[in-house]
């Protein structure tokens, strides 16, 4: 087992960087949203409660009633008792085919099902094809815009078939955390009439204008929304990029504009001032745009407008302010970027070649469920012939175009309307690894252009020194994860003492056009020194069966380690999963002895269970974890990427080692182990020291018994540096000219292998 553990660390270190871009994760569909089958959902609720839900006079009620939930997708069959069940939606509350919400945590606090707390089961009564919103959600995933997952389901209530529905992921704290790695900022649900006009500094004016807080409701602080609308509406066009990008992720929203126009989504903010979310990402300080409610698309129309040919540069509602569209596109740089994104989406995703096969496959899969859906016919009289025809033809009423013809016409019109200019490189999603003193600084940025940029440079300075620069690359070498993915990575040495780092990025194309990010000012890091020796040593964000807490529950966990020679008091220090919220969870009044470990459960059960349970959870899609002292100084921190169940992110040497992904977690004990090779008749233990080293390492083998062991030294990229064999303890002398850095020592005995990381300094 020891050999397997060390070998896995070697492979993981070569294949995984210690942090990755944590924004805008597109999570896997998982079992709930699996879309190659039509799962069945059964709800059993007391008949009196169901009668209340369906009574017309209760259409606006949000009262949950207890119910049994059964989910069956052919590979997973689960029954969950005591879930919450109610109506949901706007106009659908008054339709014959209702929409429903299922809450797993309404009556069982903290409970989730496959990582989600609620399901939105949408009737799609406007859409005879019952597919338009599903195609929209899939397109958003392709484009990279944060949006819900979705699939078709058959819905049964008290044994009666209620029809073919679309199961759409609920937008809440869990959704936000998986997309952005934090969920502490304000989340606004924006419904009619949310124009994003500046209404003045009085927050109450916004609270009655379609904006509703869904996170931090008790604080009831709308000041960040006021700031966004003030900047958007009152800033001069020439100054808008500098000011707006401080508070709004413009590039992500430019893609969303293109999406709305291509799908004919008039029921969003650009035309109908309706149906979107805004999340204030605490990690970046920027609002993120999240689309919502997409059934009125692809030719569904109530205004007498041909959305398939409407001009892409004059698409907004006329006669009223729509600053989210008009103000942004008034900036020449943003208009050119919008055209770039529009062209990219048309080329890669939004065209008949790409969409029609997907539409045909979905139609074939869902048609048997649609045939049996009698509720679908009750609102607009749509029969199964209408279901079939709606894919290729107009049905009259509000269905002004068939799905496929709309795509063809919209594609041709948009291509004809496009005004494409050469753009300077687009730099976005700049991230760093939140280093501490002496730790390497890793910076990543996404760079987009018509062609790969000629050069991307990272400029940085320590304290008030002069700026230095390095070229950052997208070639898969060093800390760059994947060559050619548009994510550029740079590394420079950290500061040996407490201080500050300022940095920015400049990308230049072959025409000499440059983009600086941020446009104004710089990114800023405050570095503090961990003088006390308290470290994050290991963590797990998907604890399925590794270790349970005192209640028998398998919760996320964080392990701390005291690497000093004296006890450390924890009661004046804080754990957080958001570096902007430095005192998120105060640790209990306990001490951790020298060389010992303590395990905290990251399950948001603070105050519910004992003092070892935090007030936050970890996200499997990746986020950050930090230790702060009472003065707000970062003692230790780590940013991790996506982790599968029962994999931990652990230091390969307690306290000071590099983080690696491992399949053999060690909660509450040391991550280090003596390298061992197990043979049929003996076990060989190796001691390899010193490490770190300046010239070479001593290799001492216990119980070798005459066996030959072969030694190889490789660089991080797998280049062989030296090779030798021995039957006795030996000293491995590094060749002249071997640079400082990380190397891997491979020892092989009788076909069995171990790998040890060696640091030369």
C-alpha positions in Angstrom: 0.0 0.0 0.0 2.9 2.4 0.7 4.3 2.0 -2.8 0.9 2.6 -4.4 0.5 5.8 -2.3 3.8 7.3 -3.3 3.5 6.4 -7.0 0.1 8.0 -7.1 1.5 11.2 -5.7 4.2 11.2 -8.4 1.7 10.8 -11.1 -0.6 13.4 -9.6 2.2 15.9 -9.2 3.1 15.7 -12.8 -0.5 15.9 -14.0 -2.1 18.5 -11.6 -1.0 22.0 -10.6 -1.5 23.2 -7.1 -4.3 25.5 -8.1 -6.4 26.2 -11.1 -8.8 28.9 -12.3 -11.7 28.5 -9.9 -14.2 30.7 -11.6 -17.0 29.7 -13.9 -16.7 26.0 -13.3 -19.0 23.9 -15.5 -19.8 21.0 -13.2 -20.6 17.5 -14.6 -24.2 16.6 -15.1 -24.1 13.9 -12.5 -26.9 11.4 -11.9 -29.7 14.0 -11.3 -29.2 15.8 -14.6 -28.1 12.8 -16.7 -29.6 13.5 -20.1 -29.2 10.4 -22.2 -32.3 8.9 -20.5 -35.6 10.3 -19.2 -35.6 9.7 -15.4 -38.8 9.2 -13.5 -39.6 11.3 -10.4 -42.4 10.2 -8.1 -43.9 12.4 -5.4 -46.2 11.1 -2.8 -48.0 13.7 -0.8 -51.1 13.7 1.5 -54.2 14.2 -0.7 -55.4 17.1 1.4 -52.1 18.8 0.9 -52.2 18.2 -2.8 -55.7 19.6 -3.0 -54.5 22.7 -1.3 -51.6 23.1 -3.7 -53.8 22.7 -6.8 -56.6 25.0 -5.5 -56.7 28.1 -7.8 -57.0 30.5 -4.9 -53.6 29.1 -3.6 -51.7 29.6 -6.8 -49.3 32.1 -5.2 -48.7 30.1 -2.1 -45.1 29.0 -1.4 -46.0 26.7 1.4 -44.1 23.5 1.4 -45.8 20.2 2.2 -44.0 17.0 3.4 -43.7 14.4 0.7 -41.9 11.2 -0.3 -39.5 11.6 -3.3 -38.4 8.7 -5.5 -35.8 9.1 -8.3 -35.2 6.5 -10.9 -32.9 7.0 -13.9 -32.2 3.3 -14.6 -28.9 3.2 -12.8 -29.9 5.0 -9.6 -33.1 4.3 -7.6 -33.5 6.3 -4.4 -36.3 7.1 -2.0 -36.1 10.1 0.3 -38.7 10.8 2.9 -39.8 14.1 4.3 -38.9 16.4 1.4 -40.7 19.7 0.8 -43.1 20.0 -2.2 -44.9 23.1 -3.6 -45.8 25.0 -6.7 -43.2 27.2 -8.4 -43.0 29.7 -11.3 -44.8 32.8 -12.4 -47.5 32.4 -15.1 -47.2 28.6 -14.8 -48.9 28.7 -11.4 -52.1 29.5 -13.2 -51.6 27.0 -16.1 -53.2 23.6 -16.3 -49.8 22.0 -16.4 -48.2 23.2 -13.2 -44.5 23.5 -12.3 -43.2 22.2 -9.0 -40.3 22.7 -6.6 -38.8 19.9 -4.5 -36.7 20.9 -1.4 -34.5 18.2 0.2 -33.6 20.5 3.1 -36.9 22.1 4.0 -37.7 19.7 6.8 -34.2 18.1 7.2 -31.8 20.9 7.7 -28.6 20.7 5.6 -29.7 17.7 3.6 -28.7 17.5 -0.1 -29.3 15.0 -2.8 -26.3 14.5 -5.1 -25.0 17.9 -4.0 -28.2 19.9 -4.6 -30.8 21.2 -2.1 -33.7 21.9 -4.4 -35.1 20.8 -7.8 -37.1 23.0 -10.2 -39.5 20.8 -12.2 -40.7 23.0 -15.0 -43.9 22.2 -17.1 -42.8 24.1 -20.2 -46.4 24.7 -21.1 -45.5 27.5 -23.6 -43.3 25.3 -25.7 -45.0 22.5 -27.8 -41.6 20.9 -28.5 -40.8 20.7 -24.7 -37.1 21.2 -25.7 -36.3 24.9 -26.2 -35.0 25.6 -22.7 -33.0 22.4 -22.6 -31.2 23.4 -25.8 -30.6 26.8 -24.2 -29.1 25.4 -21.1 -26.8 23.1 -23.1 -25.7 26.0 -25.3 -24.8 28.0 -22.2 -22.6 25.2 -21.0 -20.9 25.0 -24.4 -20.3 28.8 -24.4 -19.0 28.8 -20.8 -21.6 31.0 -19.2 -22.5 30.0 -15.6 -26.0 28.5 -15.9 -28.1 25.6 -14.4 -27.8 22.0 -15.5 -31.0 20.5 -16.9 -32.6 17.3 -18.2 -36.0 15.9 -19.1 -37.9 13.9 -16.5 -41.3 12.1 -16.3 -43.2 13.5 -13.3 -45.7 11.5 -11.2 -47.7 12.8 -8.3 -49.5 10.2 -6.1 -49.1 7.7 -8.8 -50.6 9.9 -11.6 -48.5 10.8 -14.6 -48.3 14.6 -14.7 -46.3 14.7 -18.0 -42.9 15.4 -19.5 -41.0 18.1 -17.6 -37.6 19.7 -17.6 -35.7 19.4 -14.4 -33.6 22.6 -14.0 -31.0 23.2 -11.3 -32.0 25.6 -8.6 -29.9 28.8 -8.3 -28.9 29.1 -4.7 -25.9 29.0 -2.4 -24.9 25.5 -3.6 -25.1 26.6 -7.3 -23.1 29.7 -6.6 -20.4 27.9 -4.7 -19.9 25.3 -7.5 -19.5 28.0 -10.1 -17.4 30.6 -8.3 -15.8 28.9 -5.4 -17.5 31.2 -2.8 -21.1 32.0 -1.8 -20.8 34.9 0.7 -21.7 37.7 -1.7 -25.1 39.1 -2.5 -27.3 37.1 -4.9 -30.1 39.1 -6.5 -33.0 37.5 -8.3 -34.0 40.1 -10.9 -37.6 39.9 -12.2 -39.8 42.4 -14.0 -39.2 45.4 -14.1 -35.4 45.1 -13.4 -34.0 47.6 -15.9 -30.7 48.2 -14.0 -31.3 51.9 -14.2 -29.8 54.1 -11.5 -32.6 55.1 -9.1 -30.5 57.1 -6.7 -28.7 56.2 -3.5 -31.8 55.2 -1.6 -31.7 51.4 -1.4 -35.4 51.1 -0.8 -36.1 52.3 -4.3 -34.4 49.1 -5.6 -36.1 46.8 -3.2 -39.5 47.5 -4.9 -38.2 47.5 -8.5 -37.9 43.8 -9.2 -34.7 43.0 -7.2 -34.8 40.4 -4.5 -31.9 39.2 -2.3 -31.5 35.4 -2.1 -28.3 35.4 -0.1 -27.6 37.6 2.9 -31.3 38.5 3.2 -31.0 39.4 6.9 -28.3 42.1 6.1 -30.7 43.5 3.5 -27.8 45.6 2.1 -28.3 46.7 -1.6 -25.4 49.1 -1.7 -23.4 47.0 -4.1 -26.3 46.9 -6.5 -26.7 50.7 -6.2 -23.0 51.1 -7.0 -23.3 48.9 -10.1 -26.2 50.8 -11.5 -24.6 54.2 -10.7 -21.4 53.2 -12.5 -23.3 51.7 -15.5 -25.6 54.7 -16.0 -23.6 57.7 -15.0 -20.1 57.0 -16.1 -18.9 58.6 -19.4 -18.4 56.1 -22.2 -14.7 56.7 -22.4 -14.3 55.9 -18.7 -16.7 53.0 -18.5 -14.3 50.1 -19.0 -12.0 51.3 -16.2 -14.9 51.7 -13.7 -17.3 49.0 -14.8 -14.8 46.2 -14.8 -14.1 46.8 -11.2 -17.7 45.7 -10.3 -19.0 43.7 -13.3 -17.7 40.7 -15.3 -18.2 42.4 -18.7 -16.6 39.7 -20.9 -18.8 37.0 -19.5 -21.9 39.1 -20.1 -20.9 40.0 -23.6 -21.2 36.3 -24.4 -24.6 36.3 -22.6 -25.8 39.1 -24.9 -24.8 37.0 -27.9 -26.7 34.0 -26.5 -29.9 36.0 -25.9 -29.9 37.4 -29.4 -29.2 34.1 -31.1 -31.8 32.2 -29.2 -34.4 35.0 -29.4 -34.6 35.2 -25.6 -36.7 38.4 -25.3 -37.7 37.5 -21.7 -34.4 38.6 -20.2 -33.0 42.0 -19.2 -32.3 43.4 -22.7 -35.9 43.4 -23.9 -38.4 42.5 -21.2 -36.3 43.6 -18.1 -36.9 40.2 -16.5 -35.5 36.8 -15.6 -31.8 37.0 -14.5 -29.6 36.7 -11.5 -26.7 38.9 -10.4 -24.1 37.5 -8.0 -21.4 39.7 -6.3 -18.4 37.4 -6.5 -16.5 38.1 -3.3 -13.3 36.6 -4.8 -13.1 39.2 -7.6 -15.4 42.0 -6.4 -17.3 41.7 -9.7 -21.0 41.0 -10.3 -21.6 37.8 -12.4 -24.6 37.5 -14.7 -26.6 34.3 -14.6 -29.5 33.7 -17.0 -32.8 32.2 -15.9 -36.1 30.9 -17.3 -35.5 30.2 -21.0 -38.7 28.7 -22.4 -39.6 31.8 -24.4 -37.0 31.3 -27.0 -36.4 30.0 -30.6 -39.5 31.7 -32.1 -41.8 31.8 -29.1 -43.2 35.3 -29.4 -46.0 37.5 -27.8 -45.0 40.9 -29.4 -45.3 40.4 -33.1 -41.6 40.7 -33.6 -39.5 38.4 -35.8 -36.6 37.7 -33.4 -34.8 35.6 -36.0 -33.9 38.7 -38.1 -33.9 41.5 -35.5 -30.6 43.4 -35.8 -28.0 42.2 -33.4 -26.8 45.8 -32.7 -30.3 47.2 -32.1 -31.9 44.3 -30.3 -33.1 46.0 -27.1 -36.5 47.3 -26.3 -37.0 50.8 -27.7 -38.5 53.7 -25.7 -37.2 52.6 -22.3 -33.7 52.5 -20.9 -31.8 49.2 -21.2 -28.3 50.2 -20.0 -27.1 46.7 -19.6 -27.1 46.5 -23.4 -27.0 50.1 -24.8 -24.3 51.5 -22.4 -22.0 48.5 -22.8 -22.2 48.3 -26.6 -21.7 52.1 -26.8 -18.0 51.4 -25.9 -16.2 50.6 -29.2 -14.0 48.0 -27.5 -17.0 46.2 -26.0 -18.9 46.3 -29.3 -15.9 44.7 -31.1 -15.6 42.0 -28.4 -19.3 41.3 -28.6 -18.9 40.8 -32.4 -15.9 38.5 -31.8 -17.9 36.4 -29.3 -20.9 36.3 -31.6 -18.8 35.1 -34.5 -17.1 32.5 -32.3 -20.4 31.1 -31.0 -21.9 31.0 -34.5 -18.8 29.2 -35.8 -18.4 26.7 -33.0 -21.9 26.1 -31.5 -24.9 27.9 -32.9 -25.4 26.4 -36.3 -27.6 23.7 -37.8 -24.6 21.3 -38.3 -24.0 21.3 -34.5 -27.5 21.7 -33.2 -29.8 19.6 -35.4 -28.3 16.2 -34.6 -28.6 17.1 -30.9 -32.2 18.2 -31.3 -33.1 15.0 -33.3 -31.6 12.8 -30.6 -33.4 14.6 -27.8 -36.7 14.5 -29.7 -36.4 10.7 -30.3 -35.7 10.1 -26.6 -38.5 12.3 -25.2 -41.2 11.6 -27.7 -42.7 8.5 -25.9 -43.0 10.5 -22.7 -44.6 13.4 -24.7 -47.2 11.1 -26.3 -48.5 10.2 -22.8 -48.5 13.8 -21.6 -52.2 14.8 -21.6 -51.5 17.9 -19.4 -49.5 19.3 -22.3 -52.6 19.7 -24.4 -54.7 21.6 -21.8 -53.3 25.1 -21.9 -53.0 25.7 -25.7 -54.5 22.6 -27.2 -51.1 21.3 -28.4 -51.4 17.6 -29.5 -48.7 15.2 -30.5 -48.9 16.3 -34.1 -48.1 19.8 -32.8 -45.2 18.4 -30.8 -43.7 16.8 -34.0 -44.4 19.8 -36.3 -43.1 22.4 -33.8 -39.5 21.3 -34.6 -39.9 22.3 -38.3 -42.8 24.7 -38.7 -44.8 27.6 -37.1 -47.9 26.6 -35.3 -49.5 30.0 -35.1 -50.6 31.5 -31.8 -47.3 32.4 -29.9 -45.3 29.7 -31.7 -44.2 31.9 -34.6 -41.3 29.7 -35.9 -40.3 26.1 -35.9 -37.2 25.3 -33.8 -34.9 24.3 -36.7 -36.0 27.0 -39.1 -35.5 29.6 -36.5 -31.9 28.5 -36.0 -31.2 28.6 -39.7 -32.7 32.1 -40.2 -31.1 33.5 -37.1 -27.7 32.1 -38.1 -27.9 33.6 -41.6 -29.2 37.0 -40.4 -26.6 37.3 -37.6 -23.8 36.4 -40.0 -25.1 39.1 -42.4 -25.3 41.7 -39.7 -21.9 41.1 -38.1 -19.5 44.0 -38.2 -16.2 42.3 -37.3 -13.0 44.4 -36.5 -9.6 43.2 -35.4 -9.6 43.1 -31.6 -6.8 43.4 -29.1 -6.4 40.2 -27.0 -9.1 39.7 -24.4 -7.6 39.0 -20.9 -10.0 37.6 -18.3 -10.3 35.4 -15.2 -7.0 36.4 -13.8 -6.2 34.3 -10.7 -3.4 33.7 -8.3 -2.7 31.1 -5.7 -3.0 33.4 -2.7 0.6 32.8 -1.6 2.1 33.3 1.8 5.6 34.5 2.5 8.3 32.7 0.6 5.8 30.7 -1.4 6.0 30.8 -5.2 3.4 33.1 -6.8 1.4 31.4 -9.5 -0.7 33.6 -11.8 -3.1 32.3 -14.5 -5.2 34.3 -17.0 -7.5 33.4 -19.9 -6.5 35.1 -23.1 -8.7 35.1 -26.3 -8.1 36.5 -29.7 -8.6 35.7 -33.4 -5.2 34.0 -33.4 -3.0 33.0 -30.5 -1.4 36.2 -29.0 2.2 37.0 -30.0 3.2 37.5 -26.3 1.6 37.5 -22.9 3.6 39.1 -20.1 3.2 39.3 -16.3 4.5 42.4 -14.7 5.1 42.3 -10.9 6.9 44.2 -8.1 7.7 43.6 -4.5 6.6 46.4 -2.2 7.6 49.6 -4.0 10.5 48.2 -6.1 10.6 48.6 -9.9 8.4 46.3 -11.9 9.9 43.1 -13.3 8.3 41.0 -16.1 8.2 37.4 -17.3 6.6 35.9 -20.3 3.7 33.6 -19.3 2.9 30.6 -21.5 0.1 28.2 -22.6 2.4 25.4 -23.5 1.7 22.8 -20.9 5.1 23.1 -19.2 5.8 23.9 -15.6 2.7 25.0 -13.8 0.6 25.4 -17.0 -1.9 22.6 -17.0 -2.9 22.1 -20.6 -1.2 23.3 -23.8 -3.4 25.4 -26.1 -6.4 25.8 -23.8 -6.1 29.6 -23.7 -5.1 29.7 -20.0 -1.7 31.2 -19.6 0.4 30.5 -16.5 3.3 32.3 -14.9 5.4 31.6 -11.8 7.8 33.8 -9.9 9.5 33.5 -6.5 7.8 34.8 -3.4 8.9 37.3 -0.9 11.1 36.0 2.0 9.4 38.5 4.4 6.1 40.1 4.9 5.2 42.6 2.2 3.1 43.3 -0.8 3.0 42.3 -4.4 1.4 44.2 -7.2 0.9 42.7 -10.6 -0.8 43.1 -14.0 -0.8 41.4 -17.4 -0.3 42.7 -20.9 -1.2 40.6 -23.9 0.0 41.7 -27.4 -1.2 40.3 -30.8 0.7 40.1 -34.0 -0.6 43.5 -35.1 0.9 45.1 -32.1 -2.5 45.7 -30.3 -2.2 45.4 -26.6 -4.5 44.8 -23.7 -3.7 45.5 -20.0 -5.6 43.7 -17.3 -6.8 45.2 -15.1 -7.4 48.2 -17.4 -6.7 50.6 -14.5 -4.7 49.9 -11.3 -3.2 46.5 -10.5 -3.9 43.3 -8.7 -2.6 43.4 -5.1 -1.4 40.7 -2.7 -0.6 41.2 1.0 1.9 38.5 2.1 2.3 37.6 5.8 4.7 35.2 7.4 3.6 32.1 9.2 5.8 32.5 12.2 3.8 30.1 14.4 4.0 27.0 12.3 0.2 26.3 11.9 -0.6 24.7 8.5 -3.5 23.4 6.4 -2.2 19.9 5.9 -5.0 18.1 4.1 -8.6 18.5 3.1 -11.4 16.6 1.4 -14.4 18.2 -0.4 -16.2 15.0 -1.3 -16.2 12.6 1.7 -18.4 9.7 0.6 -17.0 6.9 2.7 -13.5 7.9 4.0 -14.2 9.0 7.6 -17.4 9.8 9.5 -18.0 12.4 12.2 -19.3 11.7 15.7 -22.9 11.5 14.3 -21.9 8.9 11.7 -22.1 11.5 8.8 -19.6 11.7 6.0 -18.8 15.4 5.9 -16.1 17.5 4.2 -13.1 18.0 6.4 -10.0 20.1 6.9 -6.9 18.9 8.8 -4.6 21.4 10.5 -1.0 20.5 11.6 1.2 22.1 14.2 4.7 22.1 12.7 6.3 24.1 15.5 7.9 22.8 18.7 5.3 24.3 21.1 1.5 24.2 21.5 -0.6 26.6 19.4 -3.8 28.1 20.7 -6.5 28.1 18.1 -9.2 30.2 19.8 -8.0 33.5 18.4 -7.7 32.3 14.8 -10.1 31.8 11.9 -10.8 29.3 9.2 -12.4 30.5 6.0 -13.3 29.3 2.4 -13.2 32.9 1.2 -10.1 35.0 1.6 -12.2 38.2 1.5 -14.0 37.0 4.6 -11.1 36.5 6.9 -13.0 35.9 10.2 -15.7 33.6 8.7 -15.3 30.9 11.3 -13.6 31.3 14.6 -11.9 28.2 15.8 -12.7 26.7 19.2 -10.7 27.6 22.4 -8.4 24.6 22.2 -4.7 24.1 21.7 -3.0 21.8 19.2 0.2 20.2 20.5 3.5 20.3 18.7 3.6 17.8 15.8 -0.1 17.0 16.2 -3.2 17.3 14.0 -6.7 18.5 14.4 -9.7 17.7 12.1 -12.5 20.2 11.5 -15.7 19.2 9.7 -16.6 21.6 6.9 -20.4 20.9 7.0 -22.0 24.2 7.9 -23.2 22.7 11.1 -21.6 25.2 13.4 -23.8 25.6 16.5 -25.7 22.4 15.5 -23.1 19.9 16.4 -20.0 20.3 18.5 -17.2 22.9 18.3 -15.3 21.0 15.6 -17.9 21.8 12.9 -17.5 25.0 10.7 -20.1 27.4 9.3 -19.2 26.6 5.7 -18.8 23.7 3.4 -16.2 22.8 0.8 -17.0 22.7 -3.0 -16.0 19.6 -5.0 -15.5 21.9 -8.0 -12.7 23.7 -6.1 -12.2 26.8 -4.0 -9.8 28.3 -1.4 -9.2 27.6 2.3 -7.2 29.8 4.6 -6.1 30.4 8.2 -6.2 34.0 9.4 -5.1 35.4 12.8 -7.1 37.9 14.7 -5.4 40.8 12.9 -6.5 39.5 9.5 -3.1 38.2 8.5 -3.0 35.1 6.4 -1.1 32.3 8.2 -1.6 29.6 5.6 -3.8 29.1 2.5 -4.4 26.8 -0.4 -6.5 27.0 -3.5 -7.6 23.6 -4.9 -9.3 22.5 -8.1 -12.0 19.9 -8.8 -11.8 16.8 -6.5 -13.7 13.6 -7.0 -15.2 11.7 -4.0 -12.8 10.4 -1.4 -9.8 12.0 -3.0 -7.9 14.4 -0.6 -5.7 17.3 -1.3 -2.7 16.8 1.0 0.8 18.0 1.5 3.4 15.4 0.6 5.4 16.5 3.6 3.5 17.6 6.7 3.2 21.4 7.0 5.7 22.5 4.4 5.3 20.1 1.4 3.6 20.7 -1.9 -0.1 19.8 -2.2 -1.0 16.8 -4.3 -4.1 14.8 -5.0 -4.1 11.4 -3.4 -6.4 8.4 -3.3 -5.1 7.4 0.2 -6.1 10.2 2.6 -4.7 10.3 6.1 -7.1 12.3 8.3 -5.7 13.0 11.7 -2.3 11.5 11.0 0.9 12.2 9.1 0.9 12.4 5.3 4.4 11.1 5.2 5.5 7.5 5.1 8.7 5.6 4.8 9.2 4.5 1.1 8.6 0.7 1.1 8.9 -2.0 -1.6 7.1 -5.2 -0.7 8.5 -8.4 -2.3 7.4 -11.9 -1.9 9.7 -12.9 0.9 10.8 -9.5 2.4 10.0 -5.8 2.8 12.6 -3.2 1.9 12.5 0.2 3.6 14.4 3.1 2.1 15.7 6.2 3.9 16.5 9.0 1.4 18.2 12.1 2.9 18.9 15.0 3.0 15.8 16.3 1.3 16.0 19.2 0.3 19.6 18.8 -0.8 22.3 20.9 -2.4 24.4 18.2 -4.2 22.9 14.7 -3.8 21.1 12.2 -1.6 22.1 9.2 0.5 20.0 6.1 -0.2 19.9 3.6 2.6 18.1 0.4 2.2 17.1 -1.8 5.1 16.7 -5.6 4.5 18.1 -5.4 1.0 19.6 -8.9 1.3 21.7 -8.7 -1.9 19.0 -7.5 -4.2 19.9 -5.0 -6.9 18.1 -1.7 -6.9 18.1 0.5 -10.0 17.9 4.3 -9.6 16.8 6.9 -12.0 16.5 10.7 -11.5 14.0 12.6 -13.7 13.0 16.2 -14.1 9.3 17.2 -13.5 8.7 16.8 -17.2 10.1 13.3 -17.3 13.6 13.9 -18.7 16.1 11.4 -17.5 19.0 13.1 -15.6 21.0 10.1 -14.4 20.8 6.3 -13.9 22.7 3.8 -11.8 22.4 0.5 -9.9 23.6 -0.8 -6.6 23.5 -3.8 -4.2 24.4 -1.7 -1.1 23.6 1.6 0.4 24.7 4.3 -2.0 25.1 8.1 -2.4 23.5 9.6 -5.5 25.7 12.5 -6.6 23.9 15.0 -8.8 25.7 15.8 -12.1 27.3 19.3 -12.5 24.9 21.9 -13.9 21.7 20.4 -12.4 19.6 23.4 -11.7 17.7 24.0 -8.4 14.2 22.7 -8.5 12.0 19.6 -8.1 13.1 16.2 -9.3 11.7 12.6 -9.0 13.8 9.7 -7.8 12.7 6.3 -9.0 13.9 3.1 -7.3 13.1 -0.3 -8.8 13.7 -3.7 -7.2 12.6 -6.9 -8.9 9.9 -5.2 -10.9 8.5 -3.2 -7.9 8.9 0.6 -7.9 8.7 3.6 -5.6 9.0 7.3 -6.5 10.2 10.0 -4.2 10.2 13.8 -4.8 13.6 15.4 -4.3 14.1 19.2 -3.9 17.5 20.6 -4.9 18.2 24.1 -3.6 
